[in-house]
Amino acid sequence: PYPYMIQKAMERTGVTDPAQVLVAGDTVVDAQAGARAEAGMVCGVLTGKLDEKGFEGTGATHVIRSVADLPDVILG
């Protein structure tokens, strides 16, 4: 769960503040990578094999049913 992919995406898009980044994924590794990249929001998505409990301790700041729920998370 290294943060390198997220950091590379930030570099390519000119984002310098990880607090401005939202990472969404459906695996433990996705959530851990987002947390290690210090992303401002790390969303565990329940479309994979994990349930809410599966994201505990991964660094996920939110757990959502689907990426369709992201606007609600972003807008608070």
C-alpha positions in Angstrom: 0.0 0.0 0.0 2.6 2.5 -1.0 1.4 6.1 -1.8 3.4 6.4 -5.0 0.5 6.1 -7.5 -1.4 8.8 -5.7 1.7 11.0 -5.4 2.4 10.5 -9.1 -1.2 11.5 -10.0 -0.8 14.6 -7.9 2.5 15.4 -9.6 1.0 15.0 -13.1 -2.0 17.2 -12.2 -0.1 19.9 -10.4 -1.6 19.2 -7.0 0.8 19.9 -4.2 -1.4 19.7 -1.1 -2.5 16.1 -0.3 -5.2 17.6 1.9 -7.0 18.5 -1.3 -7.0 14.9 -2.6 -9.8 12.4 -2.4 -8.9 8.7 -2.8 -11.7 6.2 -3.3 -11.2 2.4 -3.5 -12.8 -0.9 -2.6 -9.8 -2.6 -1.0 -7.7 -2.4 2.2 -4.7 -1.5 0.1 -6.6 1.4 -1.6 -7.5 2.9 1.8 -4.0 2.4 3.2 -2.4 4.0 0.2 -4.7 7.0 0.5 -3.9 7.3 4.2 -0.1 7.0 3.6 -0.4 9.7 0.8 -2.0 11.9 3.5 -5.1 12.4 1.3 -7.7 14.7 2.8 -10.4 12.2 2.3 -10.1 8.4 1.9 -13.3 6.7 1.0 -13.7 3.0 1.3 -16.3 1.9 -1.3 -18.5 -1.1 -0.6 -18.7 -2.3 -4.2 -15.9 -4.9 -3.6 -15.6 -7.7 -1.1 -15.3 -5.7 2.0 -18.1 -4.5 4.4 -17.8 -1.5 6.6 -16.0 -3.4 9.3 -13.4 -4.4 6.7 -12.3 -0.8 6.3 -11.7 -0.3 10.1 -8.1 0.5 10.8 -7.2 1.2 7.2 -7.2 4.9 7.3 -10.5 5.4 5.5 -12.1 8.6 6.6 -15.5 7.6 5.1 -17.1 4.4 4.0 -19.7 4.7 1.1 -21.9 2.3 -0.8 -20.9 3.5 -4.2 -18.8 6.2 -6.0 -22.2 7.7 -6.8 -22.2 8.8 -3.1 -19.0 10.9 -3.6 -20.8 14.2 -4.2 -22.5 13.9 -0.8 -19.2 13.2 0.9 -17.5 16.1 -0.9 -20.3 18.6 -0.2 -20.6 17.4 3.4 
